[in-house]
Amino acid sequence: MNSLHLLLPAAAYLIGSIPFGLLLSKGSGIDIRQHGSGNIGATNVSRLVGKKIGLLTLLLDAAKGFLPMLAAGLLLGVDDPSRDLITALCGAAAVTGHMFPVFLRFKGGKGVATALGIFLYLAPKALLISVALFIAVTVPTGFVSLGSLLGSATMPPILYFFDEPLWKFWLAAFVALMIWIKHQQNIRRLLKGTEKRFGDKEIIVASE
C-alpha cells in the first residue's frame, strides 16, 4: 500500500459527497430536502424543479461513480497488485459519499445514479441488462423506486453469470445492499400503496 492507494478512495468519497441535486436546484428557490421525498437525487429534483435539471443531476451523480474509478484505473498501473482492490474501494467510497455526504451531515441520496456510473465503467454489458429491467418495471408502473430496487438486486447475479471477476460481484452486492437500505421508506410506501409515481407533481405552497 502507498499514499495513492489511500488518496484515491478518500477523493472518491469526497467527490461522491458533492450534492449536485441540491446545488443545481438552488436557483429555483426550492430546498429539495424540504419537499417531495426530501431526497437530493434526480427523481425528486425532476419532480420539484423540472426534468432538464433532473437529467443534469442524473448525469452528474453518475459521473461521481464513473470518474473516480476511471482515475484509479489510469493512475494505478496494470502491474499494481492492489489495482482491483483500490478500484473497488473507489466505487464503494463514491456511492457511500453520495448516500452519506460529509457536506450535508451525512444525509444524502439513495445512490442509484452513482451506481449507474460505477457499472458503466466496470461492466457496461451487464449494466444494459439491469437498465432494461429498470425500464421494463418503471415505465408501466411509474415507480422509479421499484425499478431501482429490482435493477440493483439483479446486478450481482448478472455479473456472476457473465463470469466477471469476483471483486466486481462483491462490489455489486455491497452497492445493492446499500441501495436497498436507503430505500426502506420507499419499500414501506410500496407495500402500503402510497408510493408516488414518476411524473407526479409536488404542490409547493408558499409560506405566509
C-alpha positions in Angstrom: 0.0 0.0 0.0 1.2 3.5 -0.8 -0.2 7.0 -0.4 -2.0 6.8 -3.7 -3.9 3.8 -2.5 -5.2 5.8 0.4 -5.8 9.1 -1.5 -7.9 7.7 -4.3 -10.7 6.2 -2.2 -10.7 9.3 0.1 -11.0 11.5 -3.0 -13.8 9.2 -4.4 -15.7 9.7 -1.1 -15.4 13.5 -1.3 -16.4 13.6 -4.9 -19.4 11.3 -4.1 -20.4 13.7 -1.4 -20.9 16.7 -3.8 -24.7 17.3 -3.6 -25.3 18.2 -7.3 -29.1 17.9 -7.0 -29.2 20.4 -4.2 -26.7 22.8 -5.9 -28.5 22.7 -9.2 -31.9 23.4 -7.7 -30.8 26.4 -5.6 -31.7 28.8 -8.4 -35.3 27.7 -8.2 -35.6 28.9 -4.6 -36.8 25.4 -3.6 -34.9 23.4 -0.9 -35.5 19.9 -2.3 -34.7 18.5 1.1 -37.9 20.0 2.4 -40.3 18.9 -0.3 -41.3 15.7 -2.1 -39.4 12.7 -0.9 -36.7 15.0 0.6 -34.1 13.2 -1.4 -31.3 15.1 -3.3 -31.4 12.7 -6.2 -32.6 13.1 -9.8 -36.1 11.8 -9.3 -37.0 14.3 -6.6 -35.2 17.1 -8.5 -37.2 16.3 -11.6 -40.5 16.3 -9.7 -39.8 19.7 -8.0 -37.6 21.7 -10.3 -38.1 20.2 -13.8 -36.9 17.3 -16.0 -34.0 19.2 -17.5 -32.4 19.9 -14.1 -33.3 16.3 -13.1 -31.5 14.9 -16.1 -28.4 17.0 -15.4 -28.5 15.8 -11.8 -28.6 12.2 -13.0 -25.6 12.7 -15.3 -23.5 14.4 -12.7 -24.4 11.9 -10.0 -23.5 9.1 -12.4 -20.2 10.8 -13.1 -19.4 10.7 -9.4 -19.3 6.9 -9.7 -17.6 6.7 -13.1 -14.8 9.2 -12.8 -13.1 8.1 -9.5 -12.9 4.5 -10.9 -11.6 5.7 -14.2 -8.9 7.7 -12.4 -8.0 4.7 -10.3 -7.7 2.6 -13.4 -5.5 5.2 -15.1 -3.3 6.1 -12.2 -2.6 2.6 -10.9 -0.5 0.5 -13.3 -1.7 -2.8 -14.6 1.2 -4.4 -12.6 -0.1 -3.0 -9.3 -1.3 -6.0 -7.3 -3.8 -3.7 -5.4 -5.3 -2.2 -8.6 -8.6 -4.1 -8.5 -9.0 -3.6 -4.7 -8.4 0.1 -4.9 -10.7 0.5 -7.9 -13.4 -1.4 -6.0 -12.9 0.8 -2.9 -13.2 3.9 -5.1 -16.6 2.7 -6.3 -17.7 1.8 -2.8 -16.5 5.1 -1.4 -18.2 7.2 -4.2 -21.6 5.6 -3.6 -21.1 5.9 0.2 -20.3 9.5 -0.2 -23.4 10.1 -2.2 -25.5 8.4 0.4 -23.8 9.8 3.4 -22.2 13.1 2.3 -19.9 14.9 4.7 -21.1 18.2 3.3 -24.7 17.5 4.3 -24.2 16.0 7.7 -24.2 12.5 6.2 -27.8 12.9 4.9 -27.7 12.2 1.2 -29.3 10.4 -1.7 -30.0 6.8 -2.5 -27.1 6.0 -4.7 -28.8 4.7 -7.9 -27.3 7.2 -10.3 -23.9 6.9 -8.8 -24.2 3.1 -9.0 -25.1 3.6 -12.7 -21.7 5.4 -13.2 -19.8 2.7 -11.3 -21.1 -0.2 -13.5 -21.0 1.9 -16.7 -17.2 1.8 -16.1 -16.9 -1.8 -14.8 -19.4 -3.8 -16.7 -21.4 -1.9 -19.4 -22.9 -5.0 -20.9 -24.2 -6.2 -17.6 -25.5 -2.7 -16.9 -27.5 -2.8 -20.1 -29.5 -5.8 -18.8 -30.0 -4.1 -15.4 -31.2 -0.9 -17.0 -33.5 -2.8 -19.4 -35.1 -4.4 -16.3 -35.4 -1.0 -14.7 -37.2 0.4 -17.7 -39.4 -2.7 -18.0 -40.6 -2.2 -14.4 -40.6 1.6 -14.2 -42.4 2.5 -17.4 -45.6 0.5 -16.9 -45.8 1.1 -13.1 -44.4 4.6 -12.8 -42.4 3.5 -9.7 -38.8 4.6 -10.0 -38.1 3.1 -6.6 -39.3 -0.3 -7.6 -37.3 -0.3 -10.8 -34.2 0.8 -8.9 -34.6 -1.9 -6.3 -35.0 -4.7 -8.8 -32.3 -3.3 -11.1 -29.8 -3.1 -8.3 -30.7 -6.6 -7.0 -30.1 -8.2 -10.3 -26.7 -6.7 -11.0 -24.7 -9.2 -8.8 -26.2 -12.4 -10.4 -25.8 -10.9 -13.8 -22.1 -10.3 -13.1 -21.8 -13.8 -11.8 -23.5 -15.2 -14.9 -21.1 -13.2 -17.1 -18.2 -14.7 -15.2 -16.8 -11.3 -14.2 -14.1 -11.2 -11.6 -15.3 -11.9 -8.1 -14.4 -8.5 -6.8 -16.9 -6.9 -9.2 -19.6 -9.3 -7.9 -18.9 -8.3 -4.3 -18.9 -4.6 -5.1 -22.2 -5.0 -6.8 -23.6 -6.9 -3.8 -22.4 -4.1 -1.5 -23.9 -1.4 -3.7 -27.2 -3.3 -4.0 -27.4 -3.8 -0.2 -26.8 -0.1 0.4 -29.4 0.9 -2.2 -32.0 -1.4 -0.5 -31.1 0.1 2.9 -31.6 3.6 1.6 -34.9 2.7 0.1 -36.5 1.4 3.3 -39.2 4.2 3.3 -39.9 3.6 -0.4 -40.4 -0.1 0.3 -42.8 0.6 3.1 -44.8 3.0 0.9 -44.8 0.5 -1.9 -46.3 -2.1 0.4 -48.9 0.4 1.7 -49.7 1.6 -1.8 -48.8 5.2 -1.1 -45.6 5.5 -3.1 -45.6 8.4 -5.7 -45.2 7.6 -9.3 -42.7 9.4 -11.6 -44.3 12.4 -13.1 -46.4 13.2 -10.1 -46.0 16.9 -9.3 -45.4 18.2 -5.9 -47.6 21.2 -5.0 -45.5 23.7 -3.0 -47.4 26.2 -1.0 -45.6 29.4 -0.2 -45.5 30.2 3.4 -47.1 33.4 4.5 
